[in-house]
Amino acid sequence: MNVAFWCSSTPGQIWTWRYTPFLGVWAVAAALVGGYVLAHRRAGRRVDRRLLRRWVLGVLALVVVSEWPIGQLGVGYLATVGIARYIVYTFVAAPLLIAGLPDWLVERWFPAGTRRERVLRSLTYWPIALLIFNAVLIGTHLPVTIDTLKTTQLGSFGVDVLHLAAALTWWWPAMRRAPAEPNAIEEPLRAFYLFASSVLMFVPAAFLTFSPLPLYGLYELAPPLWLGFDPLQDQQSAGIVMNVGGGFVLWGIIASLFLRWAADQQRSDERARRERDAATLERIRALEHDGDPSA
């Protein structure tokens, strides 16, 4: 049985359904889950099952799209699967991992006033996070990047790490809550923040969808998996996946957040109105009481 560290392209190798485990994927998954539990034990804290479930689901999402066969297909054979891997890294794994972090653990890893905390605050300041996310998005989907890095296991691993790190940086100010996180952003700024990313995501998606020629030599020269699905069709499908799976799903998240914010605002206004009416009624009663000698 062939064993590899990480999924990578093997130019010219015809696809077979022979299982090829990627030990690096399982090592990273074990380190993430084991480190999470160990951090709780060292701090003498009980593991919150709800948060642990989110963390484990995030790690599981990484494993599913990095292990064989999806990892191998996405790196060396089909651009469509490659984009789908990116979507899962960005919109599934990253937010689940952040949602699984308790506040005390973040404070333990990044103590206030330390250099680590200052670096984290700088990177997750929302304009910087937005810039990092989109720079990685565009930079890692350039033909020269794909054709150079994904042909080696180390290069492919580096691309995946960049995708996850950029996604974590991008989601951090949108998901962390004040006062636990000074850089946390709330509505309606958060909706604009996510919307800006969704618009910029259409740039590489448009190149993939409307290019008249294949952009990636890696996928163009890969042995076909089946007849009738050539590299150009694969590339166009990849652009559609990025548009639908990335842009439109993100718009759905934006709409959900905005509607929740509008409902919270309405409840806040109703509460303020009731308090105002109660205060007015109390003043009226006080005036009536003061004006009645027999009271």
C-alpha positions in Angstrom: 0.0 0.0 0.0 1.3 3.5 -0.9 1.6 5.9 2.0 2.2 9.6 1.6 2.6 12.6 4.0 0.1 14.9 2.2 -2.0 14.9 -0.9 -0.1 16.2 -4.0 -0.1 15.9 -7.8 1.6 13.0 -9.5 1.8 14.1 -13.2 0.9 11.5 -15.7 -0.3 8.9 -13.1 -3.7 7.4 -14.1 -6.2 7.6 -11.3 -7.0 4.3 -9.5 -9.3 3.7 -6.6 -6.4 2.2 -4.6 -6.5 3.7 -1.1 -3.5 5.9 -0.3 -3.5 7.1 3.3 -2.0 10.5 4.0 -0.3 10.2 7.4 0.2 14.0 7.7 -3.5 14.6 7.6 -4.1 12.2 10.5 -1.2 13.6 12.4 -2.5 17.1 12.1 -6.0 16.0 13.2 -4.7 14.1 16.2 -2.6 17.2 17.2 -5.6 19.5 17.0 -8.0 17.3 19.0 -5.3 16.1 21.4 -4.0 19.6 22.0 -7.5 20.9 22.7 -8.2 18.2 25.3 -4.7 18.6 26.8 -5.1 22.3 27.2 -8.3 21.8 29.2 -6.6 19.2 31.5 -3.6 21.4 32.1 -5.9 24.3 33.0 -8.0 22.1 35.3 -11.1 22.9 33.3 -13.9 20.6 32.3 -14.4 20.2 28.5 -17.6 21.8 27.3 -19.2 19.1 25.2 -21.0 21.7 23.0 -17.7 23.5 22.2 -15.8 20.2 21.8 -18.4 19.0 19.3 -17.8 22.1 17.2 -14.1 21.7 17.4 -14.2 18.0 16.4 -16.5 18.7 13.5 -14.1 21.4 12.2 -11.2 18.9 12.4 -13.4 16.2 10.7 -14.2 18.6 7.9 -10.4 19.1 7.3 -9.8 15.4 7.3 -12.6 14.6 4.9 -11.4 17.0 2.2 -7.6 16.4 2.8 -7.6 12.6 3.0 -7.9 10.2 0.1 -9.8 10.3 -2.3 -11.0 13.9 -2.1 -7.6 15.3 -1.3 -5.9 13.5 -4.1 -8.6 14.3 -6.6 -8.7 18.0 -5.7 -4.9 18.5 -5.8 -4.0 16.6 -9.0 -7.0 15.7 -11.1 -10.0 18.0 -10.9 -10.1 21.7 -10.4 -13.7 21.5 -9.4 -12.8 19.3 -6.4 -9.9 21.5 -5.6 -12.2 24.6 -5.3 -14.7 22.5 -3.3 -11.8 21.7 -0.9 -11.1 25.4 -0.5 -14.8 26.1 0.2 -14.9 23.5 3.0 -11.6 24.8 4.5 -12.9 28.4 4.4 -16.7 28.2 5.1 -17.0 25.0 7.2 -13.8 24.1 9.0 -12.5 27.5 10.0 -15.8 28.9 11.5 -16.4 25.6 13.4 -12.9 25.7 14.9 -13.4 29.3 16.0 -16.8 28.5 17.4 -15.3 25.7 19.4 -12.8 27.9 21.3 -13.8 28.9 24.8 -12.8 32.5 25.8 -10.6 31.4 28.6 -8.5 29.3 26.3 -8.0 32.2 23.9 -6.9 34.3 26.9 -4.5 31.6 28.0 -3.0 31.2 24.5 -2.8 35.0 23.9 -2.4 36.7 27.4 -3.3 40.4 27.4 -0.4 42.7 26.9 1.9 40.1 25.5 3.5 40.1 22.0 1.4 37.2 20.9 -1.8 39.1 21.9 -0.6 42.2 20.0 0.2 40.2 16.9 -3.2 38.5 17.0 -5.0 41.9 17.5 -3.1 43.4 14.6 -3.8 40.5 12.2 -7.5 40.3 13.1 -8.2 44.0 12.8 -10.9 43.7 10.2 -9.4 45.7 7.4 -6.1 43.8 7.8 -8.0 40.4 8.0 -10.0 41.3 4.9 -6.8 42.1 3.0 -5.0 38.9 4.2 -8.0 36.7 3.2 -8.4 38.1 -0.3 -4.6 38.2 -0.9 -4.4 34.5 -0.1 -7.5 33.7 -2.1 -6.2 35.3 -5.2 -2.5 34.4 -4.7 -3.1 30.7 -4.1 -5.4 30.4 -7.2 -2.9 31.9 -9.6 -1.8 29.4 -12.3 1.9 29.8 -11.3 1.0 29.0 -7.7 -1.1 25.9 -8.4 1.3 24.5 -11.1 4.3 25.1 -8.9 3.3 24.2 -5.3 0.7 21.4 -5.8 3.1 19.2 -7.6 4.9 18.5 -4.2 3.6 17.3 -0.9 5.2 20.1 1.0 3.9 22.7 -1.4 0.4 21.3 -1.3 0.6 21.2 2.5 1.7 24.9 2.5 -1.2 25.9 0.3 -3.7 24.2 2.6 -2.2 25.8 5.7 -2.4 29.2 4.0 -6.1 28.6 3.2 -6.9 27.6 6.8 -4.8 30.4 8.4 -6.3 33.1 6.2 -9.9 31.8 6.8 -9.3 31.7 10.6 -7.9 35.3 10.4 -10.9 36.4 8.4 -13.6 34.8 10.5 -12.1 35.9 13.8 -13.4 39.5 14.0 -16.7 38.4 12.5 -17.3 35.6 15.1 -15.6 36.6 18.3 -17.7 38.7 20.6 -16.9 41.9 22.5 -15.7 42.4 25.2 -13.9 39.0 24.9 -12.3 40.2 21.6 -11.5 43.9 21.2 -11.5 43.5 17.4 -15.0 42.0 17.2 -17.3 43.7 14.8 -21.1 43.8 15.0 -23.9 44.6 12.6 -24.2 46.3 10.3 -20.5 46.5 9.8 -20.1 42.7 9.9 -22.5 42.4 7.0 -20.5 44.8 5.0 -17.3 43.0 5.9 -18.6 39.7 4.7 -20.2 41.3 1.6 -16.9 42.8 0.6 -15.2 39.4 0.6 -18.1 37.8 -1.4 -17.7 40.5 -4.1 -13.9 40.0 -4.3 -14.4 36.2 -4.5 -16.2 36.7 -7.8 -12.9 37.9 -9.4 -11.1 34.5 -9.6 -14.4 32.7 -10.1 -15.1 34.8 -13.2 -11.6 34.0 -14.6 -12.3 30.3 -14.1 -15.8 30.4 -15.5 -15.2 32.6 -18.6 -11.7 31.8 -19.6 -11.6 30.3 -23.2 -8.6 28.2 -22.4 -7.5 26.1 -19.4 -5.5 28.2 -16.9 -3.8 25.4 -15.0 -1.4 23.1 -16.6 -1.6 20.8 -13.7 -5.3 19.9 -14.3 -5.0 20.3 -18.1 -2.4 17.6 -18.4 -3.8 15.3 -15.7 -5.1 12.0 -17.0 -8.9 12.2 -17.5 -11.1 10.5 -15.0 -13.9 9.9 -17.5 -14.7 10.9 -21.1 -16.8 13.9 -21.9 -15.4 16.1 -19.1 -12.4 17.9 -20.4 -10.1 20.3 -18.5 -12.0 23.4 -19.8 -15.4 22.1 -18.6 -13.7 21.1 -15.3 -12.4 24.7 -14.9 -15.7 26.2 -15.7 -17.4 24.0 -13.1 -14.8 25.1 -10.6 -15.7 28.7 -11.2 -19.4 27.9 -10.7 -18.6 26.0 -7.5 -16.7 29.1 -6.2 -19.6 31.3 -7.1 -22.3 29.2 -5.6 -20.5 27.5 -2.8 -18.5 30.6 -1.9 -20.3 33.8 -2.9 -24.0 32.7 -2.7 -23.5 30.7 0.5 -21.8 33.7 2.0 -24.7 35.9 0.9 -27.0 33.6 2.7 -24.9 34.0 5.9 -25.0 37.8 5.4 -28.8 37.8 5.0 -29.2 35.6 8.1 -27.0 37.8 10.2 -28.7 41.0 8.9 -32.2 39.6 9.6 -31.1 38.6 13.1 -29.6 42.1 13.7 -32.9 43.7 12.5 -34.9 41.4 14.8 -32.6 42.4 17.8 -33.0 46.0 16.9 -36.8 45.7 16.8 -36.8 43.9 20.2 -34.5 46.6 21.6 -36.8 49.4 20.3 -39.9 47.6 21.7 -38.2 47.3 25.1 -37.1 50.9 25.1 -40.7 52.0 24.2 -42.1 49.9 27.0 -39.6 51.3 29.5 -40.4 54.8 28.2 -44.2 54.3 28.5 -43.7 52.8 32.0 -41.6 55.8 33.1 -44.2 58.2 31.7 -47.0 56.4 33.5 -45.0 56.5 36.7 -44.5 60.3 36.4 -48.3 60.8 35.7 -49.1 58.8 38.8 -46.6 60.8 40.9 -48.1 64.1 39.7 -51.6 62.9 40.5 -50.5 61.8 43.9 -48.8 65.2 44.6 -51.9 67.1 43.5 -54.3 65.1 45.7 -54.2 66.3 49.3 -56.1 63.3 50.6 -53.7 60.8 49.0 
